[in-house]
Amino acid sequence: MKKDVKQNAGIQLLLKRYKDIFRIPENTDYYSKTDYKIAEKRFLRHALLEGNVEIQQELQEVNQHSNPMLP
């Protein structure tokens, strides 16, 4: 039983991290409540299956710091 809880905790931490990545003003201001839930679920599925969302997020942050004129 403890093993399941530890594995579940890791997944929950990943989900929290990915939700934090998705919850930016660009997304929260754009979607309606129902569309937001759908979009967030699709993003989480993609993030969990592909696993390279964090890398893309870090690259965007590096690019914005090196060239602040980029969107």
N, CA, C and O of each residue as an XYZ file, in Angstrom:
284
protein
N       0.824     -1.199      0.000
C       0.000      0.000      0.000
C       0.869      1.264      0.000
O       0.579      2.210     -0.732
N       1.926      1.287      0.811
C       2.786      2.461      0.861
C       3.452      2.722     -0.484
O       3.672      3.873     -0.860
N       3.769      1.664     -1.199
C       4.403      1.816     -2.501
C       3.473      2.543     -3.470
O       3.916      3.400     -4.235
N       2.197      2.205     -3.440
C       1.226      2.865     -4.300
C       1.110      4.348     -3.974
O       0.997      5.177     -4.877
N       1.135      4.680     -2.706
C       1.023      6.076     -2.289
C       2.230      6.874     -2.778
O       2.073      8.002     -3.247
N       3.427      6.306     -2.675
C       4.637      6.996     -3.123
C       4.618      7.192     -4.634
O       4.990      8.258     -5.125
N       4.186      6.170     -5.378
C       4.100      6.304     -6.828
C       3.057      7.342     -7.193
O       3.284      8.148     -8.095
N       1.935      7.341     -6.523
C       0.881      8.301     -6.784
C       1.355      9.721     -6.457
O       0.987     10.668     -7.152
N       2.154      9.875     -5.422
C       2.663     11.200     -5.046
C       3.541     11.769     -6.157
O       3.484     12.965     -6.441
N       4.347     10.924     -6.783
C       5.188     11.381     -7.883
C       4.363     11.864     -9.059
O       4.672     12.888     -9.667
N       3.320     11.127     -9.375
C       2.439     11.526    -10.466
C       1.724     12.827    -10.121
O       1.565     13.702    -10.973
N       1.296     12.949     -8.869
C       0.612     14.171     -8.444
C       1.548     15.376     -8.541
O       1.116     16.465     -8.922
N       2.815     15.190     -8.204
C       3.779     16.289     -8.317
C       3.991     16.691     -9.778
O       4.093     17.877    -10.093
N       4.055     15.695    -10.666
C       4.175     15.998    -12.088
C       2.958     16.765    -12.585
O       3.090     17.750    -13.310
N       1.777     16.309    -12.192
C       0.555     16.987    -12.616
C       0.526     18.427    -12.109
O       0.134     19.336    -12.841
N       0.937     18.634    -10.868
C       0.963     19.998    -10.316
C       1.923     20.879    -11.105
O       1.605     22.025    -11.423
N       3.100     20.340    -11.420
C       4.096     21.113    -12.181
C       3.554     21.479    -13.564
O       3.697     22.619    -14.008
N       2.930     20.508    -14.244
C       2.401     20.770    -15.574
C       1.211     21.728    -15.536
O       1.042     22.547    -16.439
N       0.389     21.624    -14.493
C      -0.731     22.565    -14.360
C      -0.212     23.984    -14.152
O      -0.767     24.944    -14.688
N       0.869     24.109    -13.360
C       1.467     25.429    -13.143
C       2.012     26.011    -14.450
O       1.931     27.217    -14.684
N       2.565     25.146    -15.292
C       3.069     25.601    -16.589
C       1.918     26.076    -17.465
O       2.046     27.069    -18.181
N       0.791     25.365    -17.409
C      -0.341     25.702    -18.263
C      -1.091     26.939    -17.773
O      -1.667     27.675    -18.575
N      -1.086     27.167    -16.468
C      -1.867     28.270    -15.890
C      -1.118     29.594    -15.995
O      -0.561     30.102    -15.022
N      -1.125     30.127    -17.203
C      -0.547     31.433    -17.459
C      -1.667     32.333    -17.959
O      -2.670     31.835    -18.469
N      -1.520     33.633    -17.826
C      -2.592     34.546    -18.250
C      -3.025     34.341    -19.699
O      -4.193     34.534    -20.035
N      -2.095     33.955    -20.543
C      -2.439     33.726    -21.946
C      -3.518     32.644    -22.080
O      -4.379     32.739    -22.955
N      -3.479     31.635    -21.237
C      -4.473     30.568    -21.284
C      -5.703     30.886    -20.432
O      -6.833     30.667    -20.869
N      -5.489     31.396    -19.229
C      -6.626     31.642    -18.335
C      -7.530     32.751    -18.852
O      -8.739     32.718    -18.624
N      -6.965     33.725    -19.539
C      -7.784     34.818    -20.075
C      -8.447     34.463    -21.399
O      -9.418     35.103    -21.803
N      -7.929     33.452    -22.067
C      -8.412     33.116    -23.404
C      -9.610     32.161    -23.379
O     -10.589     32.380    -24.093
N      -9.539     31.114    -22.570
C     -10.551     30.061    -22.577
C     -11.712     30.368    -21.645
O     -11.541     31.018    -20.613
N     -12.910     29.887    -22.024
C     -14.031     29.882    -21.084
C     -13.752     28.775    -20.064
O     -12.811     28.001    -20.241
N     -14.565     28.689    -18.991
C     -14.314     27.687    -17.951
C     -14.337     26.270    -18.499
O     -13.450     25.472    -18.200
N     -15.345     25.955    -19.299
C     -15.449     24.588    -19.821
C     -14.349     24.305    -20.840
O     -13.775     23.216    -20.844
N     -14.054     25.261    -21.689
C     -12.981     25.065    -22.670
C     -11.615     24.975    -21.990
O     -10.732     24.245    -22.440
N     -11.454     25.731    -20.893
C     -10.194     25.691    -20.156
C      -9.938     24.295    -19.596
O      -8.828     23.771    -19.693
N     -10.975     23.696    -19.008
C     -10.824     22.351    -18.457
C     -10.435     21.349    -19.538
O      -9.573     20.496    -19.327
N     -11.075     21.460    -20.692
C     -10.769     20.561    -21.808
C      -9.337     20.778    -22.280
O      -8.594     19.819    -22.486
N      -8.953     22.038    -22.449
C      -7.603     22.359    -22.932
C      -6.546     21.911    -21.922
O      -5.498     21.390    -22.302
N      -6.826     22.117    -20.644
C      -5.863     21.708    -19.617
C      -5.690     20.189    -19.612
O      -4.568     19.697    -19.498
N      -6.782     19.449    -19.732
C      -6.694     17.989    -19.775
C      -5.889     17.528    -20.980
O      -5.068     16.616    -20.875
N      -6.124     18.155    -22.118
C      -5.363     17.788    -23.325
C      -3.886     18.106    -23.152
O      -3.026     17.327    -23.560
N      -3.594     19.255    -22.547
C      -2.206     19.631    -22.301
C      -1.546     18.643    -21.347
O      -0.415     18.216    -21.583
N      -2.243     18.274    -20.266
C      -1.684     17.334    -19.296
C      -1.424     15.973    -19.944
O      -0.392     15.350    -19.697
N      -2.354     15.522    -20.763
C      -2.161     14.249    -21.454
C      -0.924     14.323    -22.348
O      -0.085     13.422    -22.347
N      -0.829     15.399    -23.099
C       0.338     15.574    -23.975
C       1.629     15.638    -23.162
O       2.626     15.011    -23.521
N       1.609     16.394    -22.073
C       2.807     16.557    -21.252
C       3.241     15.228    -20.639
O       4.433     14.924    -20.601
N       2.292     14.443    -20.164
C       2.634     13.170    -19.547
C       3.121     12.151    -20.571
O       4.030     11.370    -20.288
N       2.524     12.155    -21.754
C       2.908     11.178    -22.772
C       4.197     11.572    -23.488
O       5.041     10.719    -23.766
N       4.350     12.852    -23.784
C       5.528     13.310    -24.531
C       6.700     13.615    -23.606
O       7.842     13.273    -23.913
N       6.423     14.255    -22.478
C       7.437     14.490    -21.476
C       8.453     15.565    -21.772
O       9.410     15.712    -21.012
N       8.294     16.327    -22.847
C       9.293     17.351    -23.152
C       8.736     18.760    -22.976
O       9.297     19.711    -23.520
N       7.677     18.909    -22.251
C       7.053     20.212    -22.035
C       7.960     21.109    -21.207
O       8.083     22.299    -21.495
N       8.592     20.555    -20.187
C       9.466     21.359    -19.337
C      10.657     21.898    -20.119
O      11.079     23.036    -19.916
N      11.186     21.086    -21.000
C      12.326     21.514    -21.810
C      11.915     22.683    -22.702
O      12.654     23.660    -22.824
N      10.748     22.588    -23.322
C      10.259     23.667    -24.170
C      10.023     24.920    -23.352
O      10.326     26.022    -23.811
N       9.489     24.774    -22.149
C       9.246     25.912    -21.264
C      10.565     26.597    -20.911
O      10.651     27.824    -20.938
N      11.586     25.818    -20.582
C      12.883     26.384    -20.238
C      13.504     27.103    -21.436
O      14.107     28.164    -21.274
N      13.362     26.539    -22.625
C      13.900     27.178    -23.826
C      13.221     28.518    -24.086
O      13.886     29.482    -24.464
N      11.922     28.590    -23.891
C      11.209     29.845    -24.085
C      11.698     30.891    -23.095
O      11.889     32.052    -23.459
N      11.903     30.486    -21.837
C      12.381     31.432    -20.830
C      13.784     31.930    -21.172
O      14.073     33.115    -21.013
N      14.652     31.040    -21.637
C      16.017     31.430    -22.015
C      15.966     32.394    -23.194
O      16.680     33.397    -23.204
N      15.133     32.102    -24.182
C      15.018     32.974    -25.349
C      14.479     34.349    -24.965
O      14.929     35.356    -25.513
N      13.544     34.414    -24.053
C      12.996     35.701    -23.637
C      14.026     36.518    -22.872
O      14.051     37.744    -22.984
N      14.876     35.852    -22.096
C      15.905     36.575    -21.350
C      17.013     37.068    -22.269
O      17.579     38.139    -22.050
N      17.320     36.284    -23.298
C      18.399     36.690    -24.184
C      17.926     37.724    -25.204
O      18.718     38.551    -25.657
N      16.641     37.688    -25.570
C      16.083     38.649    -26.515
C      14.701     39.072    -26.022
O      13.706     38.448    -26.392
N      14.614     40.108    -25.201
C      13.344     40.514    -24.595
C      12.303     41.000    -25.614
O      11.136     41.160    -25.255
N      12.684     41.234    -26.843
C      11.732     41.707    -27.846
C      10.893     40.561    -28.433
O       9.893     40.807    -29.107
N      11.301     39.313    -28.178
C      10.537     38.167    -28.673
C       9.265     37.994    -27.860
O       9.254     38.274    -26.661
N       8.178     37.531    -28.504
C       6.920     37.320    -27.757
C       7.008     36.147    -26.825
O       6.042     35.838    -26.129
